[in-house]
Amino acid sequence: MANSPISLHKKLFYHPERVSSFLKTGSTTPITWELDPTNNCNHDCIGCYAKGAGGRSNNEFLRLEEARSYVDQAFDLGAKAINLTGGGDPMMNRSTPEIISYIKSKGMDVGLITNGSLFTPENSKVILENCTWVRISLDSGSPKVFSQIRRRPEKEFWLIIDKIGKLAETKRKIKSNCTIGVGFLTSQQTIPDMVEFTKLMKASFVDYVEFRPFHGDYTIPHNIEDCLSLQSKEFKVHYNSFKYNKDYKKKYCKCHGQNFSGIINVHKVYVCCHMRGIDKYELGDLREKSLEKIWNSDERKEIVDNIDFKDCIALCKLDLVNRTLSELEGEPEHVNFV
C-alpha cells in the first residue's frame, strides 16, 4: 500500500535532539546526506539544475573505498540516512550497488534517485533489498516528449517503462518493502503527457507518482484532477499546489534547513543541492579535510551566513523547514501554554 508522504518540516518532530541542538547553538549536524557517486549522466535533460550550476564540470566517479570513507564520516556525524542522487545518475558508477549495501550495513536508511535506464536484474535486487525508497525521474508519458526533454532516442522511453515494470515485479517476488516512485516535472511542454504517464505508471505497479514544476515554469496543470482520479489503495498521486505559487516570497532571513541536510558532490561538500558546482557555496573538499572539520569550520559558518537568496529557487524543498525553524528560533513567549 502506498502511503501519503509526510511534509519535510514535520519530520523534524522525529528528531527532537537535532532541533534542540539547533535552537541552543544555531547549528546541528545533518540527519540526511545526499551523496553523488558521480557527476556523469547518460541523459542530457533540458533544465537540469546540476548541469546548469556547473555540477557536471567533470566526469568524476567515486571509488568504492572513497565512498565507504565518506559514508563512515557521515555516520560518525550522526547521519540517519543517505540519498544517492546527484550531478549525474548514480547508476553510472558501477560501484553504486556496493555503496548502497554498505550504507545499509551501517544501519542507515538509503534512498536512490535515477533515470531508470541502467536497471539490471542484478542491481535491481540489491536496490530492492537495501533501499528504503527509489525514485525514477521520467518527466514524460510518450516517446516524443521523452526524447524532447531528455534528448535521448524515442525508443529508449519504452525500454525504461519496461525496466520500471520489471523492478516493481521483482519487488513483489522478493517481498521487498522498498517504495518505488516515479517523478514528473511539469511544464507547458510536459503537461499534456500527465494523464497517460499516470496510467502507464499505475499499470507498471509502482507505489506512487509525483508531480512538481520545472524550475521557472509554474504553469498549473489543467489535468491534475484526471491524474488524481486514478489513485487507488495501492497507487498514489502526489501533487502540492503550493509548489506552483510563482509569486511566493520568502519571509525568513536565513537558510536554517541546510543544517539538517548535507550535500556531498563526489568529493566536494556544498551548502545545498541546488548549489552544486557553485564555487562560493563550496564548503570544502573531502580529499583535503575530514567531513567533521568541514562541517564545524568557521569557513562554513561564514558561507552559510552569507547565502544570497537570489541564488536560490523560490520554493526549494527546505522552504517549509526554514519557515518552521525561523518561527522557533529566538525566545518566543508563552511556550508552555499549548
N, C-alpha and C positions, 0 to 999 in steps of 0.2 A: 504493500500500500504506500502511495506517495503522500507525504505529509507537507503541510504548508510550511514555508521557511520562517524562522524566527528572525525578526529585524536585528541588524548588526548591533545597534545600541542596546538592545535588550539582552544580548549575550553577555554584556558586562556584568549583569547581576549574578552570573555563574562564576565570576572571578573577582570576588569582593576584595581579596588581598591585593590585587593589582590596582584596583580603583582606590583603595585606601592608601597605597604607596604613592599613587599619583597625587591624591589630594594633600598628602603630607609634604611631599618633596617637589611636586611639579613634574615628576618623571617616573617611569617604571620600565620594565622590560617586556618585550613582545610576547603575547600569547601565541600568535601565529607568525610564521615567517614564510614569505614567498621565496622560493629558490629556483633560479633559472639554470637548468643543466646546460643550456646552450643559447647562443644568440642566432643560431641558424634556423631557417624555416624553408620548407618546400612549397609554401604558398606565398603569394605576393598581394595580400589583401589591400584593397582601397581603404585608406583611412587608418591603417594600422598605427596605433599610438607608439608602439615600441620603435618602429621604423622611423616615424616622424620625429621622435625625440632623440634619435641618434643611438638608440639601444642596439641597433644592428650594425654598428660601425665596424664590427669584426665578426668573424665566424668562430669564436672561441667555443670550446667544449670542455666541460668539467671532467677531469679524470676521476675515476671511482674513488681513489684514495683521497683526493681533494674534497669530493662531495661528502665522504664519511667524516672528514675532519670538520667541515662546516656544520654538518648535522650535529656532531658531538658538541660543538661550541654553542649552537643554538639551544640544544638540550640543557647544557650546563647553565645557560642564562634563564632557564625556566620555560622554554617553549613547550606548548601543549600539542601543536600541530604544525605541519609543513605542507605548503601547497606548491606543487611543481607546476610552473607556468612559464611565462617569460617573454623575453625579447625575441624568442624563436619558439619553435614547437619542441617541448621536452622530449618527444619520442624520436627526434632526430639524433639524440645522443643514445648510442647503443647501451650505455650503462644505466639508463633510466630505470629499467625493471629491477636491477640490483639496488639502485638507490632507494626505490620505493620499499623494497623488502627490508633494507637496513633501517630506514626511518621507523617502520612498523616494529622492528625488533627492539628499538629503543623505548617502546611504549607510547609513541606519539601517534596521533591521527595523521592520515595522508590524504591530500586532495590532488587531483590531476586535471589540468585544462589542456586540451589538444584538439587538433583539427580532425582527428579520427582516421586519417589516411594511412597511418602506419600500424594499425592494429593487426596483430597476427594471432593465431590460436595460442601460441606460447606466451606472448607478452600480455594478452588479454586475461589469461588465467592468473598471472602474477598480479595484475591490476585489481582484478575482482576479489582476490584472496586477501589483499592488503590495504586497498584504498577504502576510505570512508565514503568517498564520492568521486565520480569522474564526470566532467562536463565537456561535451564536444561542441566546438564552435562551427556552425554551419551557415547561418545567415541567409538561407535561400530554401525555396521549395520546388525549384525547377533547374534543369541543367543550364538553361540560358542565363538566368540570374546568377547562379553559382559561378559560371565562367566569367561573367562581368565583374562580380565582386571580388572573387579570389584569383582571377586571372590564371585559371587553370583550364585544361580541356573539358568540354561539357561531359564527356564520358566518365570523368572521374567522380561526378556527382553520384551516379548510381553505384559506383564501387564503394563510396563512403556510406551510402544508405545501406548497402549490403553488410558492410563491416559493423555498423551500428546494430543492425538486426542480429547479427551473429554474437556480438558482445552481450546483448540482452538475453539471447538464447543460452549462452554459456552461463550467465548469471543464474538462470533458473535451474540449469542442470547441476551446478555445483552448490546451489542454495546459498549464494553469496548475499550479504547484507549491503553491499555497495550500492549507493544510489546513483543511477545513471540519468543525467540530464543533457539537454541539447539547447544551446544558446542561439538566439536570433537577434541581430542588431537591426532595428527598424530604420528605414529611411524612405524617401519618396520612391527610390528605386526598388526597394525590397518589400514594401508593404503589400503590393498585390499578391505576393507569394505566401503570405502568412497562413491563410486557411489551408492551402494544400500542404504546406510544411507541417502544420499541426496534425493533419490527417495522416501523413506519412510517418510521423514520429509515434503517433498512437498505435498505428499498425505495426510499428517496429518494437512495441512493448517497452519503451523507455519509461522512466518514472515521471518525468516532467519535461516541459519546455519552458524557456524563459525569454521574454521579450524585453529588450532595453533599447533606448535610442542610440544611433550613431552619434558620436560627439559632434555637435554643431548642427544636427538635423533633428529638430524636435517636433516633426510632423506627427500629429496624433493619429494613430491607426484607426481608420474608419471601420475596419472589420474585426476589431478585437473581440466584440461580443460573439461573433461567429466562432472565433477560436475558443473562447471561454465555454461556449455551449458544448464543446467536445470533451469536456472534463468527465472523469469517472472516478470511482473509488480508487482505482489503481493508477490513474493518469491525471496529472495536474498541469494547469497552465498558470505560470507566474507572470504577473504584469502589475506594475506600480505606476499609476497615472501621474504621481507626483514627479517622477523622473522626467516628465515631458513639460515641466514648467520652465519655459525658456526665459521667463522674466525673474527667476529666483535670484535673490541677492543674499549673500552670507551675512549673518548678523553677529558673528563671533570674530575675534581679532587674531586668534592663534589656532594652528592645527595641533590639537592635543591628541587626536586619534592616532597619529603616527607613532606614539609611544607604545601602542598595543599591537602594532602590525609592522614587521620589518621586511625589507627587500634586499635580497642578495642576487644581483645580476651577474651570474657566473662567478666572478671574484670580487666585484665591487658592491659596496653597500650604499643604498640610496635612501632618501627621505621617504619616498612613496612610489607606488607602482607607475604612476603617470609621469614620473620624473627620471625614469631610467635613461641613462645616457646624457643627462644634462649636467655638465661639469660642476656648476655652482651648487648642485644638490647631491653631489657625491660625498658620502661621509667617510669613506676610507676604502682601502684595498686589503683584502684578507691575505694576500701574498706578502704584505708588509707589516700588518698589525693583526692582533687577535680580535675576534668579534667583541669580546668584553671591553678591550681597550678602546675600540672604535666607538662603541655604544656609550661608554662613560666619559668620553673625551670632551674637553672644552670646545674643540672644533665642531663636534656635533651640536652642542648646545647653541653655539653661535649661528650655525646654519639653520637650525630649526627656528630660532628666534627671529630670523630674517626671511622666512618664507614669504614670497610675494604672491598673494592670491591671484594676481593677474596671470601667473603661470599655471594656475590650477583650472581644472574643468569645473563648471558651475555646480553640478550635482555629483560629486565623487562618492565612492562607496562609504567614505568615512564622515560624510556630512552629518548624518543623524548622531553619530558618536560624538562629533565635535559640538553639536548643539547641546547634547546631554551633559557633557563634561564642562562646557562653559557655564552652564547653569549651576553646576555643583561646586565649582572652584570658588575660592574666597571663603567668607564666613557668612553663609546665608542665615537669616533669622528664623527662630522658632522651629528648628528642625525636629524637635521631639514631639511636635504636635502633628499627628498623622491623620 
